[in-house]
């Protein structure tokens, strides 16, 4: 019998979720479907606090975090 093991990224995502069960389910689902999103980008996006009722959709939020990471690397 073959046991399926999650990849390193998915395992890290699950471990992160153990301590952060309040993460936005739509963001988690979006990240699980796109293996190009690193655990660092996901955890940063999941940690963003939103003012008011307007919460960006997961794609917009991930794009903003990736841009911030890219801008940070340029400094």
N, CA, C and O atoms as a Maestro MAE file, in Angstrom:
{
 s_m_m2io_version
 :::
 2.0.0
}

f_m_ct {
 s_m_title
 :::
 protein
 m_atom[300] {
  # First column is atom index #
  i_m_mmod_type
  r_m_x_coord
  r_m_y_coord
  r_m_z_coord
  i_m_residue_number
  s_m_chain_name
  s_m_pdb_residue_name
  s_m_pdb_atom_name
  i_m_atomic_number
  :::
  1 25 0.844 -1.183 0.000 1 A "UNK " " N  " 7
  2 3 0.000 0.000 0.000 1 A "UNK " " CA " 6
  3 2 0.889 1.245 0.000 1 A "UNK " " C  " 6
  4 15 1.829 1.348 0.787 1 A "UNK " " O  " 8
  5 25 0.588 2.156 -0.864 2 A "UNK " " N  " 7
  6 3 1.362 3.378 -0.998 2 A "UNK " " CA " 6
  7 2 0.700 4.492 -0.196 2 A "UNK " " C  " 6
  8 15 -0.500 4.736 -0.330 2 A "UNK " " O  " 8
  9 25 1.479 5.158 0.628 3 A "UNK " " N  " 7
  10 3 0.961 6.261 1.433 3 A "UNK " " CA " 6
  11 2 1.308 7.566 0.742 3 A "UNK " " C  " 6
  12 15 2.452 7.790 0.347 3 A "UNK " " O  " 8
  13 25 0.308 8.422 0.601 4 A "UNK " " N  " 7
  14 3 0.553 9.717 -0.019 4 A "UNK " " CA " 6
  15 2 1.092 10.682 1.023 4 A "UNK " " C  " 6
  16 15 0.508 10.847 2.093 4 A "UNK " " O  " 8
  17 25 2.197 11.307 0.705 5 A "UNK " " N  " 7
  18 3 2.776 12.312 1.594 5 A "UNK " " CA " 6
  19 2 2.625 13.676 0.938 5 A "UNK " " C  " 6
  20 15 2.817 13.817 -0.270 5 A "UNK " " O  " 8
  21 25 2.281 14.679 1.738 6 A "UNK " " N  " 7
  22 3 2.205 16.023 1.141 6 A "UNK " " CA " 6
  23 2 3.609 16.508 0.801 6 A "UNK " " C  " 6
  24 15 4.593 16.085 1.408 6 A "UNK " " O  " 8
  25 25 3.683 17.392 -0.167 7 A "UNK " " N  " 7
  26 3 4.953 18.002 -0.500 7 A "UNK " " CA " 6
  27 2 5.417 18.897 0.646 7 A "UNK " " C  " 6
  28 15 4.652 19.187 1.565 7 A "UNK " " O  " 8
  29 25 6.649 19.321 0.585 8 A "UNK " " N  " 7
  30 3 7.222 20.151 1.657 8 A "UNK " " CA " 6
  31 2 6.415 21.432 1.871 8 A "UNK " " C  " 6
  32 15 6.145 21.820 3.008 8 A "UNK " " O  " 8
  33 25 6.035 22.079 0.780 9 A "UNK " " N  " 7
  34 3 5.266 23.331 0.878 9 A "UNK " " CA " 6
  35 2 3.915 23.091 1.531 9 A "UNK " " C  " 6
  36 15 3.525 23.827 2.438 9 A "UNK " " O  " 8
  37 25 3.191 22.059 1.074 10 A "UNK " " N  " 7
  38 3 1.868 21.785 1.635 10 A "UNK " " CA " 6
  39 2 1.968 21.368 3.098 10 A "UNK " " C  " 6
  40 15 1.100 21.716 3.899 10 A "UNK " " O  " 8
  41 25 3.007 20.633 3.455 11 A "UNK " " N  " 7
  42 3 3.212 20.250 4.851 11 A "UNK " " CA " 6
  43 2 3.457 21.493 5.705 11 A "UNK " " C  " 6
  44 15 2.932 21.602 6.813 11 A "UNK " " O  " 8
  45 25 4.259 22.431 5.185 12 A "UNK " " N  " 7
  46 3 4.521 23.678 5.914 12 A "UNK " " CA " 6
  47 2 3.232 24.491 6.060 12 A "UNK " " C  " 6
  48 15 2.996 25.111 7.097 12 A "UNK " " O  " 8
  49 25 2.416 24.481 5.031 13 A "UNK " " N  " 7
  50 3 1.138 25.200 5.069 13 A "UNK " " CA " 6
  51 2 0.235 24.617 6.160 13 A "UNK " " C  " 6
  52 15 -0.368 25.359 6.936 13 A "UNK " " O  " 8
  53 25 0.147 23.300 6.215 14 A "UNK " " N  " 7
  54 3 -0.680 22.647 7.233 14 A "UNK " " CA " 6
  55 2 -0.146 22.960 8.628 14 A "UNK " " C  " 6
  56 15 -0.928 23.252 9.532 14 A "UNK " " O  " 8
  57 25 1.162 22.905 8.815 15 A "UNK " " N  " 7
  58 3 1.750 23.209 10.121 15 A "UNK " " CA " 6
  59 2 1.446 24.653 10.523 15 A "UNK " " C  " 6
  60 15 1.166 24.923 11.691 15 A "UNK " " O  " 8
  61 25 1.498 25.578 9.568 16 A "UNK " " N  " 7
  62 3 1.187 26.980 9.850 16 A "UNK " " CA " 6
  63 2 -0.273 27.102 10.275 16 A "UNK " " C  " 6
  64 15 -0.596 27.834 11.210 16 A "UNK " " O  " 8
  65 25 -1.157 26.375 9.578 17 A "UNK " " N  " 7
  66 3 -2.586 26.451 9.875 17 A "UNK " " CA " 6
  67 2 -2.927 25.887 11.254 17 A "UNK " " C  " 6
  68 15 -3.913 26.304 11.861 17 A "UNK " " O  " 8
  69 25 -2.135 24.954 11.750 18 A "UNK " " N  " 7
  70 3 -2.371 24.403 13.088 18 A "UNK " " CA " 6
  71 2 -2.364 25.525 14.124 18 A "UNK " " C  " 6
  72 15 -3.179 25.533 15.046 18 A "UNK " " O  " 8
  73 25 -1.443 26.466 13.965 19 A "UNK " " N  " 7
  74 3 -1.328 27.581 14.910 19 A "UNK " " CA " 6
  75 2 -2.153 28.797 14.524 19 A "UNK " " C  " 6
  76 15 -2.259 29.745 15.302 19 A "UNK " " O  " 8
  77 25 -2.740 28.783 13.331 20 A "UNK " " N  " 7
  78 3 -3.486 29.943 12.829 20 A "UNK " " CA " 6
  79 2 -4.806 29.479 12.207 20 A "UNK " " C  " 6
  80 15 -5.067 29.711 11.026 20 A "UNK " " O  " 8
  81 25 -5.615 28.833 13.007 21 A "UNK " " N  " 7
  82 3 -6.866 28.252 12.506 21 A "UNK " " CA " 6
  83 2 -7.861 29.293 12.010 21 A "UNK " " C  " 6
  84 15 -8.829 28.951 11.331 21 A "UNK " " O  " 8
  85 25 -7.628 30.568 12.344 22 A "UNK " " N  " 7
  86 3 -8.548 31.623 11.926 22 A "UNK " " CA " 6
  87 2 -8.221 32.177 10.537 22 A "UNK " " C  " 6
  88 15 -8.813 33.173 10.121 22 A "UNK " " O  " 8
  89 25 -7.299 31.556 9.825 23 A "UNK " " N  " 7
  90 3 -6.920 32.035 8.490 23 A "UNK " " CA " 6
  91 2 -8.129 32.013 7.555 23 A "UNK " " C  " 6
  92 15 -9.000 31.150 7.665 23 A "UNK " " O  " 8
  93 25 -8.164 32.963 6.646 24 A "UNK " " N  " 7
  94 3 -9.261 33.093 5.679 24 A "UNK " " CA " 6
  95 2 -9.320 31.836 4.795 24 A "UNK " " C  " 6
  96 15 -8.373 31.565 4.057 24 A "UNK " " O  " 8
  97 25 -10.413 31.069 4.859 25 A "UNK " " N  " 7
  98 3 -10.509 29.838 4.075 25 A "UNK " " CA " 6
  99 2 -10.348 30.052 2.569 25 A "UNK " " C  " 6
  100 15 -9.777 29.204 1.884 25 A "UNK " " O  " 8
  101 25 -10.843 31.169 2.051 26 A "UNK " " N  " 7
  102 3 -10.711 31.402 0.607 26 A "UNK " " CA " 6
  103 2 -9.258 31.636 0.224 26 A "UNK " " C  " 6
  104 15 -8.834 31.247 -0.865 26 A "UNK " " O  " 8
  105 25 -8.488 32.268 1.108 27 A "UNK " " N  " 7
  106 3 -7.060 32.468 0.851 27 A "UNK " " CA " 6
  107 2 -6.331 31.130 0.891 27 A "UNK " " C  " 6
  108 15 -5.493 30.849 0.034 27 A "UNK " " O  " 8
  109 25 -6.648 30.311 1.880 28 A "UNK " " N  " 7
  110 3 -6.014 28.983 1.994 28 A "UNK " " CA " 6
  111 2 -6.300 28.163 0.739 28 A "UNK " " C  " 6
  112 15 -5.388 27.563 0.172 28 A "UNK " " O  " 8
  113 25 -7.542 28.134 0.307 29 A "UNK " " N  " 7
  114 3 -7.917 27.373 -0.887 29 A "UNK " " CA " 6
  115 2 -7.179 27.900 -2.120 29 A "UNK " " C  " 6
  116 15 -6.684 27.118 -2.932 29 A "UNK " " O  " 8
  117 25 -7.107 29.220 -2.256 30 A "UNK " " N  " 7
  118 3 -6.417 29.833 -3.392 30 A "UNK " " CA " 6
  119 2 -4.947 29.410 -3.426 30 A "UNK " " C  " 6
  120 15 -4.421 29.053 -4.481 30 A "UNK " " O  " 8
  121 25 -4.293 29.453 -2.270 31 A "UNK " " N  " 7
  122 3 -2.873 29.113 -2.188 31 A "UNK " " CA " 6
  123 2 -2.651 27.624 -2.445 31 A "UNK " " C  " 6
  124 15 -1.678 27.253 -3.101 31 A "UNK " " O  " 8
  125 25 -3.527 26.778 -1.947 32 A "UNK " " N  " 7
  126 3 -3.392 25.340 -2.192 32 A "UNK " " CA " 6
  127 2 -3.481 25.015 -3.679 32 A "UNK " " C  " 6
  128 15 -2.862 24.058 -4.144 32 A "UNK " " O  " 8
  129 25 -4.240 25.797 -4.419 33 A "UNK " " N  " 7
  130 3 -4.420 25.550 -5.849 33 A "UNK " " CA " 6
  131 2 -3.298 26.133 -6.707 33 A "UNK " " C  " 6
  132 15 -3.222 25.842 -7.901 33 A "UNK " " O  " 8
  133 25 -2.430 26.949 -6.115 34 A "UNK " " N  " 7
  134 3 -1.346 27.573 -6.878 34 A "UNK " " CA " 6
  135 2 -0.003 27.266 -6.212 34 A "UNK " " C  " 6
  136 15 0.412 27.974 -5.295 34 A "UNK " " O  " 8
  137 25 0.671 26.218 -6.669 35 A "UNK " " N  " 7
  138 3 1.930 25.813 -6.033 35 A "UNK " " CA " 6
  139 2 3.062 26.830 -6.181 35 A "UNK " " C  " 6
  140 15 4.110 26.676 -5.553 35 A "UNK " " O  " 8
  141 25 2.871 27.859 -6.997 36 A "UNK " " N  " 7
  142 3 3.933 28.865 -7.151 36 A "UNK " " CA " 6
  143 2 3.980 29.835 -5.970 36 A "UNK " " C  " 6
  144 15 4.939 30.593 -5.832 36 A "UNK " " O  " 8
  145 25 2.957 29.817 -5.124 37 A "UNK " " N  " 7
  146 3 2.899 30.725 -3.970 37 A "UNK " " CA " 6
  147 2 3.657 30.088 -2.809 37 A "UNK " " C  " 6
  148 15 3.291 29.012 -2.336 37 A "UNK " " O  " 8
  149 25 4.704 30.752 -2.360 38 A "UNK " " N  " 7
  150 3 5.529 30.208 -1.279 38 A "UNK " " CA " 6
  151 2 4.823 30.333 0.067 38 A "UNK " " C  " 6
  152 15 3.881 31.112 0.220 38 A "UNK " " O  " 8
  153 25 5.290 29.560 1.029 39 A "UNK " " N  " 7
  154 3 4.732 29.625 2.377 39 A "UNK " " CA " 6
  155 2 4.985 31.003 2.988 39 A "UNK " " C  " 6
  156 15 4.169 31.485 3.774 39 A "UNK " " O  " 8
  157 25 6.096 31.642 2.641 40 A "UNK " " N  " 7
  158 3 6.389 32.984 3.154 40 A "UNK " " CA " 6
  159 2 5.362 34.000 2.656 40 A "UNK " " C  " 6
  160 15 4.868 34.826 3.423 40 A "UNK " " O  " 8
  161 25 5.051 33.928 1.372 41 A "UNK " " N  " 7
  162 3 4.061 34.847 0.802 41 A "UNK " " CA " 6
  163 2 2.688 34.557 1.404 41 A "UNK " " C  " 6
  164 15 1.958 35.483 1.759 41 A "UNK " " O  " 8
  165 25 2.333 33.277 1.520 42 A "UNK " " N  " 7
  166 3 1.051 32.924 2.114 42 A "UNK " " CA " 6
  167 2 0.931 33.433 3.543 42 A "UNK " " C  " 6
  168 15 -0.071 34.054 3.896 42 A "UNK " " O  " 8
  169 25 1.940 33.176 4.366 43 A "UNK " " N  " 7
  170 3 1.837 33.561 5.775 43 A "UNK " " CA " 6
  171 2 1.775 35.078 5.928 43 A "UNK " " C  " 6
  172 15 1.095 35.586 6.819 43 A "UNK " " O  " 8
  173 25 2.483 35.801 5.061 44 A "UNK " " N  " 7
  174 3 2.403 37.266 5.097 44 A "UNK " " CA " 6
  175 2 1.002 37.727 4.705 44 A "UNK " " C  " 6
  176 15 0.434 38.611 5.346 44 A "UNK " " O  " 8
  177 25 0.450 37.131 3.657 45 A "UNK " " N  " 7
  178 3 -0.891 37.504 3.200 45 A "UNK " " CA " 6
  179 2 -1.937 37.160 4.260 45 A "UNK " " C  " 6
  180 15 -2.864 37.934 4.497 45 A "UNK " " O  " 8
  181 25 -1.786 36.015 4.887 46 A "UNK " " N  " 7
  182 3 -2.753 35.590 5.899 46 A "UNK " " CA " 6
  183 2 -2.691 36.473 7.138 46 A "UNK " " C  " 6
  184 15 -3.673 36.583 7.873 46 A "UNK " " O  " 8
  185 25 -1.554 37.095 7.371 47 A "UNK " " N  " 7
  186 3 -1.391 37.945 8.545 47 A "UNK " " CA " 6
  187 2 -1.839 39.374 8.359 47 A "UNK " " C  " 6
  188 15 -1.854 40.153 9.312 47 A "UNK " " O  " 8
  189 25 -2.207 39.727 7.137 48 A "UNK " " N  " 7
  190 3 -2.647 41.098 6.859 48 A "UNK " " CA " 6
  191 2 -3.984 41.359 7.546 48 A "UNK " " C  " 6
  192 15 -4.921 40.569 7.434 48 A "UNK " " O  " 8
  193 25 -4.052 42.470 8.250 49 A "UNK " " N  " 7
  194 3 -5.302 42.876 8.887 49 A "UNK " " CA " 6
  195 2 -5.944 43.950 8.029 49 A "UNK " " C  " 6
  196 15 -5.274 44.875 7.570 49 A "UNK " " O  " 8
  197 25 -7.238 43.823 7.816 50 A "UNK " " N  " 7
  198 3 -7.960 44.739 6.931 50 A "UNK " " CA " 6
  199 2 -8.805 45.707 7.743 50 A "UNK " " C  " 6
  200 15 -9.442 45.330 8.727 50 A "UNK " " O  " 8
  201 25 -8.797 46.951 7.315 51 A "UNK " " N  " 7
  202 3 -9.654 47.962 7.952 51 A "UNK " " CA " 6
  203 2 -10.999 47.970 7.260 51 A "UNK " " C  " 6
  204 15 -11.083 47.852 6.038 51 A "UNK " " O  " 8
  205 25 -12.043 48.108 8.044 52 A "UNK " " N  " 7
  206 3 -13.384 48.168 7.461 52 A "UNK " " CA " 6
  207 2 -13.845 46.811 6.968 52 A "UNK " " C  " 6
  208 15 -13.320 45.773 7.372 52 A "UNK " " O  " 8
  209 25 -14.825 46.835 6.098 53 A "UNK " " N  " 7
  210 3 -15.411 45.597 5.595 53 A "UNK " " CA " 6
  211 2 -14.794 45.148 4.281 53 A "UNK " " C  " 6
  212 15 -15.013 44.013 3.856 53 A "UNK " " O  " 8
  213 25 -14.034 46.008 3.634 54 A "UNK " " N  " 7
  214 3 -13.474 45.680 2.324 54 A "UNK " " CA " 6
  215 2 -12.234 44.815 2.486 54 A "UNK " " C  " 6
  216 15 -11.215 45.257 3.018 54 A "UNK " " O  " 8
  217 25 -12.337 43.590 2.024 55 A "UNK " " N  " 7
  218 3 -11.207 42.661 2.065 55 A "UNK " " CA " 6
  219 2 -10.896 42.291 0.620 55 A "UNK " " C  " 6
  220 15 -11.786 41.835 -0.099 55 A "UNK " " O  " 8
  221 25 -9.646 42.476 0.178 56 A "UNK " " N  " 7
  222 3 -9.334 42.136 -1.213 56 A "UNK " " CA " 6
  223 2 -9.474 40.634 -1.449 56 A "UNK " " C  " 6
  224 15 -9.309 39.824 -0.536 56 A "UNK " " O  " 8
  225 25 -9.782 40.287 -2.694 57 A "UNK " " N  " 7
  226 3 -9.878 38.866 -3.012 57 A "UNK " " CA " 6
  227 2 -8.479 38.250 -2.898 57 A "UNK " " C  " 6
  228 15 -7.485 38.974 -2.955 57 A "UNK " " O  " 8
  229 25 -8.386 36.918 -2.737 58 A "UNK " " N  " 7
  230 3 -7.076 36.285 -2.537 58 A "UNK " " CA " 6
  231 2 -6.048 36.597 -3.627 58 A "UNK " " C  " 6
  232 15 -4.873 36.799 -3.321 58 A "UNK " " O  " 8
  233 25 -6.467 36.639 -4.884 59 A "UNK " " N  " 7
  234 3 -5.519 36.907 -5.968 59 A "UNK " " CA " 6
  235 2 -4.901 38.295 -5.824 59 A "UNK " " C  " 6
  236 15 -3.697 38.465 -6.015 59 A "UNK " " O  " 8
  237 25 -5.724 39.286 -5.489 60 A "UNK " " N  " 7
  238 3 -5.233 40.651 -5.297 60 A "UNK " " CA " 6
  239 2 -4.301 40.726 -4.100 60 A "UNK " " C  " 6
  240 15 -3.249 41.361 -4.169 60 A "UNK " " O  " 8
  241 25 -4.677 40.089 -3.016 61 A "UNK " " N  " 7
  242 3 -3.866 40.104 -1.807 61 A "UNK " " CA " 6
  243 2 -2.502 39.452 -2.054 61 A "UNK " " C  " 6
  244 15 -1.474 40.000 -1.658 61 A "UNK " " O  " 8
  245 25 -2.490 38.296 -2.702 62 A "UNK " " N  " 7
  246 3 -1.224 37.607 -2.997 62 A "UNK " " CA " 6
  247 2 -0.361 38.467 -3.920 62 A "UNK " " C  " 6
  248 15 0.851 38.560 -3.725 62 A "UNK " " O  " 8
  249 25 -0.973 39.090 -4.915 63 A "UNK " " N  " 7
  250 3 -0.211 39.951 -5.834 63 A "UNK " " CA " 6
  251 2 0.435 41.104 -5.077 63 A "UNK " " C  " 6
  252 15 1.585 41.452 -5.349 63 A "UNK " " O  " 8
  253 25 -0.285 41.700 -4.134 64 A "UNK " " N  " 7
  254 3 0.263 42.811 -3.349 64 A "UNK " " CA " 6
  255 2 1.437 42.341 -2.483 64 A "UNK " " C  " 6
  256 15 2.447 43.036 -2.375 64 A "UNK " " O  " 8
  257 25 1.304 41.170 -1.873 65 A "UNK " " N  " 7
  258 3 2.373 40.653 -1.021 65 A "UNK " " CA " 6
  259 2 3.595 40.309 -1.863 65 A "UNK " " C  " 6
  260 15 4.721 40.623 -1.477 65 A "UNK " " O  " 8
  261 25 3.383 39.665 -3.012 66 A "UNK " " N  " 7
  262 3 4.519 39.339 -3.893 66 A "UNK " " CA " 6
  263 2 5.238 40.618 -4.321 66 A "UNK " " C  " 6
  264 15 6.468 40.659 -4.355 66 A "UNK " " O  " 8
  265 25 4.470 41.663 -4.648 67 A "UNK " " N  " 7
  266 3 5.087 42.933 -5.055 67 A "UNK " " CA " 6
  267 2 5.894 43.522 -3.904 67 A "UNK " " C  " 6
  268 15 6.996 44.029 -4.113 67 A "UNK " " O  " 8
  269 25 5.353 43.458 -2.694 68 A "UNK " " N  " 7
  270 3 6.079 43.974 -1.535 68 A "UNK " " CA " 6
  271 2 7.368 43.197 -1.316 68 A "UNK " " C  " 6
  272 15 8.404 43.790 -1.016 68 A "UNK " " O  " 8
  273 25 7.316 41.881 -1.462 69 A "UNK " " N  " 7
  274 3 8.521 41.063 -1.321 69 A "UNK " " CA " 6
  275 2 9.530 41.419 -2.408 69 A "UNK " " C  " 6
  276 15 10.723 41.542 -2.131 69 A "UNK " " O  " 8
  277 25 9.060 41.583 -3.640 70 A "UNK " " N  " 7
  278 3 9.957 41.940 -4.748 70 A "UNK " " CA " 6
  279 2 10.579 43.312 -4.525 70 A "UNK " " C  " 6
  280 15 11.775 43.498 -4.745 70 A "UNK " " O  " 8
  281 25 9.766 44.277 -4.087 71 A "UNK " " N  " 7
  282 3 10.277 45.629 -3.819 71 A "UNK " " CA " 6
  283 2 11.315 45.601 -2.712 71 A "UNK " " C  " 6
  284 15 12.312 46.321 -2.766 71 A "UNK " " O  " 8
  285 25 11.077 44.766 -1.707 72 A "UNK " " N  " 7
  286 3 12.001 44.649 -0.581 72 A "UNK " " CA " 6
  287 2 13.343 44.080 -1.026 72 A "UNK " " C  " 6
  288 15 14.390 44.493 -0.526 72 A "UNK " " O  " 8
  289 25 13.317 43.125 -1.971 73 A "UNK " " N  " 7
  290 3 14.547 42.525 -2.477 73 A "UNK " " CA " 6
  291 2 15.361 43.526 -3.298 73 A "UNK " " C  " 6
  292 15 16.584 43.413 -3.378 73 A "UNK " " O  " 8
  293 25 14.683 44.507 -3.911 74 A "UNK " " N  " 7
  294 3 15.359 45.500 -4.732 74 A "UNK " " CA " 6
  295 2 16.141 46.508 -3.885 74 A "UNK " " C  " 6
  296 15 17.037 47.176 -4.400 74 A "UNK " " O  " 8
  297 25 15.817 46.625 -2.604 75 A "UNK " " N  " 7
  298 3 16.493 47.608 -1.733 75 A "UNK " " CA " 6
  299 2 17.855 47.133 -1.296 75 A "UNK " " C  " 6
  300 15 18.550 47.838 -0.565 75 A "UNK " " O  " 8
  :::
 }
 m_bond[299] {
  # First column is bond index #
  i_m_from
  i_m_to
  i_m_order
  :::
  1 1 2 1
  2 2 3 1
  3 3 4 2
  4 3 5 1
  5 5 6 1
  6 6 7 1
  7 7 8 2
  8 7 9 1
  9 9 10 1
  10 10 11 1
  11 11 12 2
  12 11 13 1
  13 13 14 1
  14 14 15 1
  15 15 16 2
  16 15 17 1
  17 17 18 1
  18 18 19 1
  19 19 20 2
  20 19 21 1
  21 21 22 1
  22 22 23 1
  23 23 24 2
  24 23 25 1
  25 25 26 1
  26 26 27 1
  27 27 28 2
  28 27 29 1
  29 29 30 1
  30 30 31 1
  31 31 32 2
  32 31 33 1
  33 33 34 1
  34 34 35 1
  35 35 36 2
  36 35 37 1
  37 37 38 1
  38 38 39 1
  39 39 40 2
  40 39 41 1
  41 41 42 1
  42 42 43 1
  43 43 44 2
  44 43 45 1
  45 45 46 1
  46 46 47 1
  47 47 48 2
  48 47 49 1
  49 49 50 1
  50 50 51 1
  51 51 52 2
  52 51 53 1
  53 53 54 1
  54 54 55 1
  55 55 56 2
  56 55 57 1
  57 57 58 1
  58 58 59 1
  59 59 60 2
  60 59 61 1
  61 61 62 1
  62 62 63 1
  63 63 64 2
  64 63 65 1
  65 65 66 1
  66 66 67 1
  67 67 68 2
  68 67 69 1
  69 69 70 1
  70 70 71 1
  71 71 72 2
  72 71 73 1
  73 73 74 1
  74 74 75 1
  75 75 76 2
  76 75 77 1
  77 77 78 1
  78 78 79 1
  79 79 80 2
  80 79 81 1
  81 81 82 1
  82 82 83 1
  83 83 84 2
  84 83 85 1
  85 85 86 1
  86 86 87 1
  87 87 88 2
  88 87 89 1
  89 89 90 1
  90 90 91 1
  91 91 92 2
  92 91 93 1
  93 93 94 1
  94 94 95 1
  95 95 96 2
  96 95 97 1
  97 97 98 1
  98 98 99 1
  99 99 100 2
  100 99 101 1
  101 101 102 1
  102 102 103 1
  103 103 104 2
  104 103 105 1
  105 105 106 1
  106 106 107 1
  107 107 108 2
  108 107 109 1
  109 109 110 1
  110 110 111 1
  111 111 112 2
  112 111 113 1
  113 113 114 1
  114 114 115 1
  115 115 116 2
  116 115 117 1
  117 117 118 1
  118 118 119 1
  119 119 120 2
  120 119 121 1
  121 121 122 1
  122 122 123 1
  123 123 124 2
  124 123 125 1
  125 125 126 1
  126 126 127 1
  127 127 128 2
  128 127 129 1
  129 129 130 1
  130 130 131 1
  131 131 132 2
  132 131 133 1
  133 133 134 1
  134 134 135 1
  135 135 136 2
  136 135 137 1
  137 137 138 1
  138 138 139 1
  139 139 140 2
  140 139 141 1
  141 141 142 1
  142 142 143 1
  143 143 144 2
  144 143 145 1
  145 145 146 1
  146 146 147 1
  147 147 148 2
  148 147 149 1
  149 149 150 1
  150 150 151 1
  151 151 152 2
  152 151 153 1
  153 153 154 1
  154 154 155 1
  155 155 156 2
  156 155 157 1
  157 157 158 1
  158 158 159 1
  159 159 160 2
  160 159 161 1
  161 161 162 1
  162 162 163 1
  163 163 164 2
  164 163 165 1
  165 165 166 1
  166 166 167 1
  167 167 168 2
  168 167 169 1
  169 169 170 1
  170 170 171 1
  171 171 172 2
  172 171 173 1
  173 173 174 1
  174 174 175 1
  175 175 176 2
  176 175 177 1
  177 177 178 1
  178 178 179 1
  179 179 180 2
  180 179 181 1
  181 181 182 1
  182 182 183 1
  183 183 184 2
  184 183 185 1
  185 185 186 1
  186 186 187 1
  187 187 188 2
  188 187 189 1
  189 189 190 1
  190 190 191 1
  191 191 192 2
  192 191 193 1
  193 193 194 1
  194 194 195 1
  195 195 196 2
  196 195 197 1
  197 197 198 1
  198 198 199 1
  199 199 200 2
  200 199 201 1
  201 201 202 1
  202 202 203 1
  203 203 204 2
  204 203 205 1
  205 205 206 1
  206 206 207 1
  207 207 208 2
  208 207 209 1
  209 209 210 1
  210 210 211 1
  211 211 212 2
  212 211 213 1
  213 213 214 1
  214 214 215 1
  215 215 216 2
  216 215 217 1
  217 217 218 1
  218 218 219 1
  219 219 220 2
  220 219 221 1
  221 221 222 1
  222 222 223 1
  223 223 224 2
  224 223 225 1
  225 225 226 1
  226 226 227 1
  227 227 228 2
  228 227 229 1
  229 229 230 1
  230 230 231 1
  231 231 232 2
  232 231 233 1
  233 233 234 1
  234 234 235 1
  235 235 236 2
  236 235 237 1
  237 237 238 1
  238 238 239 1
  239 239 240 2
  240 239 241 1
  241 241 242 1
  242 242 243 1
  243 243 244 2
  244 243 245 1
  245 245 246 1
  246 246 247 1
  247 247 248 2
  248 247 249 1
  249 249 250 1
  250 250 251 1
  251 251 252 2
  252 251 253 1
  253 253 254 1
  254 254 255 1
  255 255 256 2
  256 255 257 1
  257 257 258 1
  258 258 259 1
  259 259 260 2
  260 259 261 1
  261 261 262 1
  262 262 263 1
  263 263 264 2
  264 263 265 1
  265 265 266 1
  266 266 267 1
  267 267 268 2
  268 267 269 1
  269 269 270 1
  270 270 271 1
  271 271 272 2
  272 271 273 1
  273 273 274 1
  274 274 275 1
  275 275 276 2
  276 275 277 1
  277 277 278 1
  278 278 279 1
  279 279 280 2
  280 279 281 1
  281 281 282 1
  282 282 283 1
  283 283 284 2
  284 283 285 1
  285 285 286 1
  286 286 287 1
  287 287 288 2
  288 287 289 1
  289 289 290 1
  290 290 291 1
  291 291 292 2
  292 291 293 1
  293 293 294 1
  294 294 295 1
  295 295 296 2
  296 295 297 1
  297 297 298 1
  298 298 299 1
  299 299 300 2
  :::
 }
}
